[in-house]
Amino acid sequence: MAFRYNTSTGKLAPSTPQFAYNPEGIQRLKVVDPPKIQWAVKPMPPPVPHSPLGGDQIFGSLVRNRVYEQWPIFQAKDGVPVHLKRGTRDRVTFMLTAGFTLCSCVYALFQLGKLINKK
């Protein structure tokens, strides 16, 4: 026999086990197995015809994989940083980028100074 506290009378009253162990009609959660995942299978893309120069037929040699051509240059142990391995062109590009960055930082600080000292 199960008992339950009756809030209106303030006494214990006989009850069914379902109501005695689940007050206010609160029920236990039912454990449900999640649905199985079905992975999508992507269709294979159609093969792209290649030109003899590399890349596709439209762009030809403009879009070809040059990794294997450049690999020996970048892997050489000659003490030169990787971003300067290809010579003068890389050095000029690096210096221009560094110069523009420095000028931009100085300009940003100048503008912040103008905002702070605004009268």
C-alpha positions as CSV (number, residue, x, y, z in Angstrom):
1,M,0.0,0.0,0.0
2,A,1.3,3.5,-0.8
3,F,0.5,6.7,0.8
4,R,0.6,10.3,-0.4
5,Y,0.6,13.6,1.4
6,N,-2.7,15.5,0.8
7,T,-2.0,19.2,0.6
8,S,-5.6,20.2,1.2
9,T,-6.1,18.3,4.4
10,G,-2.4,18.2,5.5
11,K,-2.6,14.4,6.2
12,L,-1.4,11.2,4.6
13,A,-3.9,9.5,2.5
14,P,-3.9,6.1,0.8
15,S,-3.0,6.2,-2.9
16,T,-2.0,4.1,-5.8
17,P,1.8,3.6,-6.2
18,Q,1.7,5.6,-9.4
19,F,0.4,8.7,-7.7
20,A,2.5,8.1,-4.5
21,Y,5.8,8.0,-6.3
22,N,5.0,10.6,-9.0
23,P,3.6,13.6,-7.2
24,E,1.7,16.3,-9.1
25,G,1.4,14.0,-12.1
26,I,5.1,14.3,-12.9
27,Q,6.2,11.3,-14.9
28,R,9.6,9.9,-15.5
29,L,11.2,10.6,-18.8
30,K,11.1,7.7,-21.2
31,V,14.5,6.8,-22.6
32,V,14.3,6.9,-26.4
33,D,17.1,5.7,-28.6
34,P,18.3,8.4,-31.0
35,P,17.6,7.7,-34.7
36,K,20.5,6.2,-36.6
37,I,22.5,8.6,-38.7
38,Q,22.3,8.1,-42.4
39,W,25.3,9.6,-44.1
40,A,24.7,11.3,-47.4
41,V,26.5,9.9,-50.3
42,K,27.8,12.6,-52.7
43,P,27.8,11.7,-56.4
44,M,31.2,11.8,-58.1
45,P,31.7,14.9,-60.2
46,P,32.1,14.3,-63.9
47,P,35.7,14.1,-65.1
48,V,37.2,17.3,-66.4
49,P,39.2,17.1,-69.6
50,H,42.7,18.4,-69.2
51,S,44.9,20.1,-71.8
52,P,48.5,18.8,-72.4
53,L,49.9,22.0,-70.7
54,G,48.0,21.4,-67.5
55,G,44.9,23.0,-66.1
56,D,41.6,22.7,-67.9
57,Q,41.0,23.4,-71.6
58,I,39.8,27.0,-71.0
59,F,42.8,28.4,-69.1
60,G,45.5,26.0,-70.2
61,S,48.8,26.6,-68.3
62,L,47.4,29.5,-66.2
63,V,45.8,27.1,-63.7
64,R,48.3,24.3,-63.3
65,N,49.7,22.7,-60.2
66,R,53.2,24.1,-59.8
67,V,53.8,22.5,-56.4
68,Y,56.2,19.9,-57.7
69,E,58.1,22.5,-59.7
70,Q,58.6,24.8,-56.7
71,W,59.3,22.0,-54.1
72,P,63.1,21.8,-54.6
73,I,63.4,25.6,-54.3
74,F,61.5,25.9,-51.0
75,Q,63.0,22.7,-49.5
76,A,66.6,23.8,-50.1
77,K,68.6,24.3,-46.8
78,D,70.4,27.5,-47.8
79,G,69.5,29.7,-44.7
80,V,67.1,32.0,-46.6
81,P,63.6,32.4,-45.1
82,V,60.8,30.8,-47.1
83,H,59.1,34.1,-47.9
84,L,62.3,35.2,-49.7
85,K,63.3,32.0,-51.5
86,R,62.4,33.1,-55.0
87,G,64.8,36.1,-55.1
88,T,64.4,39.7,-55.9
89,R,60.7,39.6,-56.8
90,D,59.9,38.1,-53.3
91,R,62.1,40.6,-51.6
92,V,60.5,43.6,-53.3
93,T,57.0,42.2,-52.6
94,F,57.9,41.7,-48.9
95,M,59.4,45.2,-48.6
96,L,56.4,46.8,-50.2
97,T,54.0,44.9,-48.0
98,A,56.0,45.8,-44.9
99,G,56.1,49.4,-46.0
100,F,52.4,49.6,-46.6
101,T,51.7,48.0,-43.2
102,L,54.0,50.5,-41.4
103,C,52.4,53.4,-43.2
104,S,49.0,52.2,-42.3
105,C,49.9,51.8,-38.7
106,V,51.3,55.3,-38.5
107,Y,48.2,56.7,-40.3
108,A,45.9,54.8,-37.8
109,L,47.8,56.2,-34.8
110,F,47.7,59.7,-36.4
111,Q,43.9,59.4,-36.8
112,L,43.5,58.1,-33.2
113,G,45.6,61.1,-32.0
114,K,43.3,63.5,-33.9
115,L,40.3,61.9,-32.2
116,I,41.8,62.1,-28.8
117,N,42.9,65.7,-29.0
118,K,39.8,66.9,-30.7
119,K,38.8,70.3,-29.3
